[in-house]
Amino acid sequence: MDHTNVVCLKHCFYSTTSTNELFLNLVMEYVPETMYRVLKHYSNMNQRMPLIYVKLYTYQMTILRFRRSQVFRGLAYMHTLSGVCHKDLKPQNVLVDPLTHQVKICDFGSAKVLVKGEANISYICSRFYRAPELIFGATEYTTSIDIWSPLFPRENAVDQLVEIIKVLGTPTREEIRCMNPNYTDFRFPQIKAHPWHKVCFHLTLVVPRGPTICCLAARCVYHSC
């Protein structure tokens, strides 16, 4: 892959250990910080990240003066041009250059080219970043699982799902079948969704559940709040 918001592979080589174990070594471009460490820095000081840095890390001005999310630009390239699903996108896997404020997606250890009709592992992604269809155990999903937000930190998958329902409302049978046709336990309390029109429309693009309604990265690239 070759994109300004995806970490660049410079070289690769094989090496063996004293026990003749074979290892593949990947040499990547050096980017000194991660989004997690940047956020942790301000959290430790009990401060919010300055708005100017939020804008610098989130958006990148182009010649045409469009605001384009750097992470979404990288995902749009991966999903549409390379067909690659990252499957483990989180702050630890987003690199940040503190000098240029350029953002790069890294760590493709769980990444896969998704093939329609081919089963995949559902127990993937760190818990706080798992899309609802993964929590429902779906094995046929799309690259839309990369478009999700860590808004609901809980101890396990059940608690995670409960918190999602509290905000997005109870999923319909059709939505559940869309996420996982084999899921038969529909016993959920009926909870109405929060009125999303009161918040930034971009959030409604990122948070909707389900592989067919979850926003494509390319749409998020060209949308601004």
C-alpha positions as CSV (number, residue, x, y, z in Angstrom):
1,M,0.0,0.0,0.0
2,D,1.2,3.5,-0.8
3,H,-0.7,6.4,0.9
4,T,0.4,9.4,2.9
5,N,-1.8,8.3,5.8
6,V,-0.7,4.6,5.9
7,V,2.7,3.7,7.3
8,C,5.2,2.9,4.6
9,L,6.9,-0.5,4.3
10,K,10.6,0.2,3.5
11,H,12.1,-3.2,3.4
12,C,11.6,-6.8,4.5
13,F,13.9,-9.7,5.1
14,Y,14.0,-13.2,6.7
15,S,16.1,-14.2,9.7
16,T,16.6,-17.4,11.6
17,T,17.2,-18.1,15.3
18,S,19.6,-20.5,16.9
19,T,16.8,-23.1,16.9
20,N,16.2,-22.6,13.1
21,E,13.0,-20.7,13.6
22,L,12.3,-18.5,10.6
23,F,11.1,-14.9,11.1
24,L,9.9,-12.3,8.6
25,N,11.2,-8.9,9.6
26,L,9.4,-5.7,8.3
27,V,11.2,-2.4,8.2
28,M,8.7,0.5,8.4
29,E,9.2,4.3,8.2
30,Y,9.9,5.8,11.6
31,V,7.1,7.9,13.2
32,P,7.9,8.7,16.9
33,E,4.5,8.9,18.5
34,T,1.1,7.2,18.7
35,M,-2.3,8.8,19.1
36,Y,-2.7,6.9,22.3
37,R,0.5,8.4,23.9
38,V,-0.5,11.9,22.8
39,L,-4.0,11.5,24.4
40,K,-2.4,9.8,27.5
41,H,0.0,12.8,27.9
42,Y,-2.9,15.3,28.2
43,S,-4.9,12.9,30.4
44,N,-2.1,12.5,32.9
45,M,-2.0,16.3,33.2
46,N,-5.8,16.3,33.7
47,Q,-6.1,18.5,30.6
48,R,-7.9,18.3,27.3
49,M,-5.9,18.2,24.1
50,P,-5.8,21.8,22.7
51,L,-8.3,22.3,20.0
52,I,-5.6,23.4,17.5
53,Y,-4.0,19.9,17.9
54,V,-7.3,18.1,17.6
55,K,-7.8,19.9,14.2
56,L,-4.3,19.2,13.1
57,Y,-4.4,15.5,13.9
58,T,-7.9,15.1,12.6
59,Y,-7.9,17.2,9.5
60,Q,-5.4,17.9,6.7
61,M,-5.9,21.0,4.5
62,T,-5.5,20.3,0.8
63,I,-4.9,22.6,-2.2
64,L,-8.6,22.7,-2.9
65,R,-9.2,23.7,0.8
66,F,-11.3,20.7,1.6
67,R,-11.0,19.5,5.2
68,R,-10.2,15.8,5.0
69,S,-9.8,13.5,7.9
70,Q,-6.4,11.9,7.8
71,V,-7.5,8.7,9.4
72,F,-10.6,8.4,7.1
73,R,-8.4,9.2,4.1
74,G,-6.2,6.3,5.0
75,L,-9.1,4.0,5.5
76,A,-10.8,5.1,2.3
77,Y,-7.6,4.2,0.4
78,M,-7.4,0.8,2.2
79,H,-11.0,-0.1,1.7
80,T,-11.7,1.1,-1.8
81,L,-8.3,0.8,-3.6
82,S,-6.7,-2.1,-1.8
83,G,-9.7,-3.9,-0.4
84,V,-8.0,-4.3,3.0
85,C,-9.9,-4.2,6.3
86,H,-7.6,-3.2,9.2
87,K,-9.7,-5.1,11.9
88,D,-7.9,-3.5,14.8
89,L,-8.0,0.2,14.5
90,K,-7.4,2.0,17.8
91,P,-5.3,5.0,19.1
92,Q,-2.3,2.6,19.7
93,N,-2.3,1.8,15.9
94,V,-2.4,5.4,14.7
95,L,1.0,7.0,14.5
96,V,1.5,10.8,14.9
97,D,4.5,12.9,13.7
98,P,4.7,15.7,16.4
99,L,6.6,17.9,13.9
100,T,4.4,17.7,10.9
101,H,1.2,16.5,12.7
102,Q,0.8,13.9,10.0
103,V,-1.2,10.8,11.0
104,K,-0.5,7.3,9.7
105,I,-2.4,4.0,10.2
106,C,-0.1,1.2,11.3
107,D,0.0,-2.4,12.6
108,F,-1.7,-4.6,10.0
109,G,-1.2,-7.9,11.9
110,S,-5.0,-8.5,11.9
111,A,-5.7,-7.0,8.5
112,K,-7.3,-9.0,5.8
113,V,-8.7,-8.6,2.3
114,L,-12.4,-9.4,2.8
115,V,-14.1,-11.6,0.2
116,K,-17.9,-11.5,-0.1
117,G,-19.4,-14.8,1.1
118,E,-16.2,-15.9,2.8
119,A,-16.4,-16.4,6.6
120,N,-14.2,-14.4,8.9
121,I,-13.4,-14.4,12.6
122,S,-15.9,-12.5,14.7
123,Y,-13.8,-12.3,17.8
124,I,-11.5,-9.5,16.5
125,C,-10.7,-5.9,17.4
126,S,-10.1,-4.6,20.9
127,R,-13.4,-4.5,22.9
128,F,-14.0,-0.8,23.0
129,Y,-13.6,-0.5,19.2
130,R,-15.7,-3.5,18.2
131,A,-18.6,-2.9,15.9
132,P,-22.0,-4.3,17.0
133,E,-22.1,-6.9,14.2
134,L,-18.9,-8.3,15.8
135,I,-20.4,-8.4,19.2
136,F,-23.4,-10.3,17.7
137,G,-20.9,-12.9,16.4
138,A,-21.2,-12.0,12.7
139,T,-18.7,-13.9,10.5
140,E,-19.6,-12.2,7.2
141,Y,-18.9,-8.5,7.6
142,T,-17.5,-5.7,5.6
143,T,-14.8,-3.0,5.9
144,S,-17.3,-0.9,7.8
145,I,-16.2,-2.5,11.0
146,D,-13.2,-0.2,10.9
147,I,-15.7,2.8,11.1
148,W,-16.5,2.7,14.8
149,S,-15.9,4.8,18.0
150,P,-14.8,3.9,21.5
151,L,-17.8,5.6,23.2
152,F,-18.9,2.6,25.3
153,P,-16.0,1.3,27.5
154,R,-17.3,-1.7,29.5
155,E,-16.0,-5.0,31.0
156,N,-17.4,-7.5,28.5
157,A,-19.3,-7.9,25.3
158,V,-22.7,-8.0,26.9
159,D,-22.2,-4.8,28.9
160,Q,-20.7,-3.3,25.7
161,L,-23.9,-4.1,23.8
162,V,-26.2,-2.8,26.5
163,E,-24.4,0.6,26.5
164,I,-24.7,0.8,22.7
165,I,-28.4,0.0,22.9
166,K,-28.9,2.7,25.6
167,V,-27.6,5.3,23.0
168,L,-28.6,3.9,19.6
169,G,-31.9,2.3,20.8
170,T,-32.9,-1.3,20.6
171,P,-32.0,-2.9,17.2
172,T,-34.8,-4.3,15.1
173,R,-35.0,-7.9,14.1
174,E,-34.0,-6.8,10.6
175,E,-31.0,-5.0,11.8
176,I,-29.9,-8.0,13.9
177,R,-30.4,-10.4,10.9
178,C,-28.4,-7.9,8.8
179,M,-25.5,-8.1,11.3
180,N,-25.7,-11.9,11.9
181,P,-28.5,-14.1,10.2
182,N,-27.7,-16.9,12.7
183,Y,-28.5,-14.8,15.8
184,T,-31.8,-15.9,17.3
185,D,-31.9,-14.4,20.8
186,F,-33.9,-11.3,20.2
187,R,-34.8,-10.6,23.9
188,F,-33.8,-6.9,24.3
189,P,-35.6,-4.2,26.3
190,Q,-37.3,-1.6,24.0
191,I,-35.2,1.6,24.3
192,K,-35.6,4.6,22.1
193,A,-32.5,6.1,20.5
194,H,-31.2,9.5,21.5
195,P,-32.1,12.4,19.1
196,W,-28.9,12.4,16.9
197,H,-30.0,15.6,15.0
198,K,-28.8,17.6,18.1
199,V,-25.2,16.6,17.6
200,C,-22.7,16.8,14.7
201,F,-24.0,14.9,11.7
202,H,-20.6,13.4,11.2
203,L,-21.1,11.4,14.4
204,T,-24.3,9.8,13.0
205,L,-22.1,8.7,10.0
206,V,-19.6,7.0,12.2
207,V,-21.8,5.4,14.9
208,P,-24.7,3.6,13.0
209,R,-24.7,-0.1,13.5
210,G,-24.7,-2.8,10.9
211,P,-22.6,-3.6,7.9
212,T,-25.0,-2.1,5.3
213,I,-25.7,1.2,7.0
214,C,-22.4,1.9,8.7
215,C,-20.7,4.7,6.8
216,L,-18.0,4.1,4.2
217,A,-14.7,5.9,5.0
218,A,-14.9,7.6,1.6
219,R,-18.1,9.4,2.7
220,C,-16.5,10.6,5.9
221,V,-13.5,12.0,4.0
222,Y,-15.7,14.5,2.1
223,H,-18.1,15.3,4.9
224,S,-17.4,18.2,7.3
225,C,-19.4,19.1,10.4
